[in-house]
Amino acid sequence: MNEMEKNFNLVAVVLLGFCILISSNSCNCAHNNENGSSSGVPMSRPAPPATVNVGVLLAFNTTIGRVARKAIQLALDDVNNNISVLNGTRLVLNIMDSNCSAFIGTSAALQLIKRNNVAILGPQYSVLAHIISYVTSELHIPTLSFGATDPTLASYQYPYFFRIAHSDFYEMAAVAAVIGSYEWRTVVAVYIDDDYGRNGISALSDALRNVRSKIYHKEALPPGASKSDIGSVLVQLALMESRIFVVHMNPDAGLNLFSEALYLGMLNSGYVWIATDWLSSALDSSILDYDTMNSLQGVISLRRHIPVSDKEHDFTVRWNNLHKAGSVDARLNAFGYYAYDAVWAIAHSIHTFISEGGIVSFTEYPQVSSAGGNKTELAKLKVFDEGPKLLKILSQTNFTGLTGPVKFDNKGDLIGSSFEIINIVGTGYRKVGYWANQSGLSVTPPEIRGSNSHAIHSVGQKLYDVIWPGENKLVPRGWALPNNGKHLVIGVPRKVGFQEFVKVEDNNMFDGFCIDVFVAAMNLLPYAVPCTFVAFGNGITNPNYDELVQQVALKKFDAVVGDITIVTNRSRFVDFTQPYIEAGLAVVAPLREKNSSGAWAFLQPFTVEMWCMTGAFFIVIAAVVWILEHRTNPEFQGQRKKQALTVLWFSFSTLFNAHRENVESHLGRTVLIVWLFVVLIITSSYTASLTSILTVQELLPTINGIDSLTGSNVPIGYPAGSFIKNYLMEEFNIDESRLISVDSSASYAKALSRGPSKGGVAAIVDTLPVIQLFLSTQCSFSMVGPEFTKGGWGFGFPKGSQLAIDMSTAILTLSETGDLQRIHDKWLSQNPCSSQANQVDATQLRLRSFRGLFLICGVAAFAALIAFLGRTIWQFIRNQRDTGIGERPASFSHKVCSFLYFIDQKERKKDPIDTSGT
């Protein structure tokens, strides 16, 4: 059965009870409509009625009811004294008391409907609003509430329901904004178990998701709960982890709750209490005694924001004067302003209704008459004939009241909402900020932010500093370990091998790298966390790590510690801390001896690039020397073929310093000296590398990496109990028959040594820390290829646990101070073997190692060529001038050809040049 059916059945039961209980004498209280027509048949062009009836439904003896009743009476006087409103028609209010009872309230509402009221002002409570809204919608009677704030009332299900107070949808968004601003992630909701409480907390749950928070626990209190009932509930809440409490209930129950909370020590430092607007309304309406105020110290509450205006100021002064005179027994709160504006909204709508020719008439409800309802009190319920017209006018309401602009959206809710955030301190409270649905949190009032663009951009602070319970000025952490004397139960895997990570001894002593990191991080927390380690597994085979993680979700462990890799599937069950060590997947394989005594072994010392660069420089240097010596040295002159052979011979003979040609010029000798130095270095390095290749045994892996494994059918090892088996099957489509489990360093070495032909494996896939530890003592194996995944190990805590966040911070602190590295070195320091035999060194000499030498040689050759070219140009110019050729006109190409011919000629002794450069 849906909610509508349930509510409808409730209405039917109430109506039936009403018919039985109401005597026939009370039926005579029904009045005819103001036109004097009992039949409700409208007359053509009637004169405006002398009076118009509007029903009012309040709970007189309540915080809101006392203020609203007087505010409504003041508004009625103002409306009837204003000749511009209603054109002489007087507004008559029929006020009835619901006595805080849904049944009595329903009965009162039905009596109001029978009196032919064109609208109903109220009801004050959401529970009653749900019930009577079905009836008023069916009878076309608009209902305008100033106190029913249940978000679900703003629904197309209640077309005749309007609300001049802001819905709890916006109030809960403001609460969530406060919680989000302090980055609290879990809250406990305490509420009254009725439509108002349940639907308000449902709206809070939705709003918290927008700030990445959630409700940790919901606790519903029955209406009229006693102090002992409230105390029993609070005792259970005190044992919970979250210390953020949101209280959404009526003032009487709420104040009792805070009194019990103070008695139980739940208003001490570390707690956060956020009350909805019920508390601010109670504070505004009356002066609370010392004990009550003492139980509210440090509490945050929301207060409906009334913008400052002349109208608001005048009404407030008027109210205060009445209060001093004794005419009003309650101080003004926000709902007094709303109630005042509600009367004016009804008055403006009726004024427009009459001005447009609307007729106040009622007719019998046809369904009741046809069902024989005329024999019961149901026959007295009549339909407002022109209710749809008044409904349309009311939906178009647009005026400025005490609370600011009054305008409704398409669901009957007041447009625009804002709240004040107050902090109760001493005998009163202080404002610490504002919230508006369009601008969020701020320390500036919304009306100022809306009219001042500078204020919008200058606001950087969301809230002023708050004094929290226990007179604490530091923002509470928002959670604490339950103070129930219990230790956290920490699950630890009982491993078979590699106990340097986790070691579980027979006397339940726990040790190892992971344990030390966990204990060190715990010691950095600003609070004590008593815990007890419990081994998981039989000690014969490695436990299944996925099952270990699931024990946290099953609440058998409070956390898990060990070499647990953070993977997606496990993150669905627990919240992991920051990784405390990198643990990507890699491959380890056996090494084989490399055969380096082949026919072309002499080429191995140099890479191809090195061979090419060396050969190129032999030719370049020979060419440079030939250019420098050609004009002056007879050994570099002669026929072209002879000169080419000379250049080649000279080039390669320098390798052995066996060249027979003499170098005469200073420039040539400089280049040759630099080149011979380069040759010396190259030949020495070549000799050393070739010797190493031919004499030192070199080991190479049998597998090149994960790609060579996936492309073959060889068996692959994986650590027992880990996620790696499923990962290889799902991500690389490796058949399960190829996967063999291993669980210790000895089984690793045995499986790799046997190889695929003897029942072993070709390689093992494991996390990097395990491989590094294994290779530190096993020199005949090597890690091949890079890590093919990135990951890490972390500690697992229940979903939403704040301890996981604090532990992550502690792990980062360990890393920054170097303590994490010291723990690593204590347990996982590598043997020298791992830095020698476990890596395949590249023995070839690469070009990058000789770039400096080649650069020096190239610069020397280039500088010599520049000097030679400058000297030769100078000689050419002198020669042209001496022979008179330079005075004849010639083209540029002819001069270039003459210069090249000059260079090719033997230098004459009579050339007037400085021979010191040759």
Summary of the structure (lengths in Angstrom):
residues: 918
radius of gyration: 46.9
end to end distance: 113.8
largest distance: 151.8
contacts: 3008
relative contact order: 0.08
helix: 47%
strand: 17%
